[in-house]
Amino acid sequence: MGRDLPQSVLFCCDHNAVRSPMAEGIMKKFYGTGTYVQSAGVMNDMEIDGFSIAVCQEMDVELSRHRSRSFDEMENWGDDLSSFDLVVALSPASQRRALELTRLYHLDVEYWPILDPTGLGESREDKLSSYRQARDQIITRLKDRFGDPREIT
């Protein structure tokens, strides 16, 4: 069942190029601006993935302006992980890194095992299908965790 929204959420995955930007964008669309939502990756070695942009655009979630960033960049820019109420890891590597970085803080780290669609499918349509599957897993997890969307425009 959905619970009250936290004041701030950080979604994380391996590169901050596929799953975590999708989760960030969809959460903002579903639940509005009352919750501060960001995303990061273990590494920042990729730009936002074009297939992620495409499958989110299908539901009017804009990701094309997203700029990937890592946990280290967040720290360098003054974003303190302890300021987040909830960290949601979408990959095993990001869960390990989030737990390591937050071990001294009292905040929740949840693991949502979301499909990594990169490298799946041969044709463009097959690839889009894999990305839609990851997107839909994120949507299901968001609804399960936070309840029905509050703001859909």
N, C-alpha and C positions, 0 to 999 in steps of 0.2 A: 504494500500500500504506500501511497505517496505521503511524504512528511513535509513539514515546513521547509521552505527554501533556506539554505544557509546564506550568510551575507556575502561570502566569496568562495569561489570554486576554481581550482586549477586542474585542467585536464592535461595528461601527459602521455606520450608514446615515444617511439624510438627516435624519430627525426622531426617531429612537429610539422609534417608535410601531408599527412593523410588522415589518420583517425582523430588525433586531438584537435586539429582545426575544425573538422566536421562536428565534433562534440561541442566545441566552443560556439560555433555559429548556430547550431541547432538549438542549443540551450538558450542562447540570447533571443532567438526567434520565439521559442515556446514560452519562456518565462519572463521576458521583458528585461528591463534595466535595473530592477530592484536588487539583483544579485550581480556582484562584480565577477566576471568570468574571463579567464585567461587560459592560455595553453602554452606548453613547452615540450621540448624533447630532450632525450638523453644527449643527443648530438644535434648540431645544426649544420648539416652538410648537404641539404637538399632544399629546393624551393617548393612551394605549395604544389601539390600534384594536380595536373590538369583533369584527371578523372574525378578527383574529389570535388574540384570546382564544378564540374559538369553535373554530377549526381546531386549536389546540394542546390545548384541553380534550378533543378527540376522542382524544388519545393521553395523557391524564392529565398534561399539562403546564399548570401554573397560571400565568397571566399577569395576572390581574385586579388584583393588588396592585402591578404594575409601575408605577413612576413615571419618566416620561421625563426625560432629562437630556442636556445638550449637553457638548461638549468643554470649553467655557468654564466651565460649572458644575463639572465634574470638577476643573478646576484651582483654582477658587475654594474648593472643599471640601477641597482638599489631596490629591486623587488625582493622583499623578504618573505620566504616561504612561511614563516611563522604567522604572517598576516592573513593567510588563507584559513578558512574554517574547514575546508575539505579538499583533499587531493584525490583525484580519480585517475588511476593508472590504467591504461588501455593495452599495455603489453607487459610481459614479464620483466624485461630489462628496465622499463620505466618504473615498475613497482619496486624493484630492488633499489634503484637510485633514489626514488622518493622516500622510501623507508630509511635509507642511509642519511639523507639530508634532513629528515625531520625527526630523527631519533631523540633529539634534545627538546623537541617542542611537544606540546599537548594538542595535537590535531589529528583528525581522522585521515587515514589513507585507505581507500577502497580499491580493489582490483576488479575491473570489468573485462573479462576475456573476449575482446572484440577481434574478429577475423582481420588478418592483415591481407588486404586484397592485392597488394603489389606482386607482380609476377604471375598472377593467376589469369587464365584465359588466353586464347590464341587471337581471336578476332576482336575488333573494337567492341562489338556488342557483348561478347563474352566477358571482356574486361569491365565494361560498364555494369554488367550483371553482378560481378564480384564486388564492385564498389557499392552498388546499391544494397547488397546483402550486408556489408559492413555498416553502411548508413542506417539501415533498418534495425540492426542490432543495437546501435547507439540510441535510436529513437525508443526502442522497447525498454532499454535500461533507464533512460531518462524518465519515461512515464512511470516505470515501476518504482523508481527512487523518489521522484518529486511530484507525482500525480499528473493529471491531465494538463495539457498546455493551457496557459492562462492568457496568452496574447498571441493570436495568429492573425496576421494582417494579409 
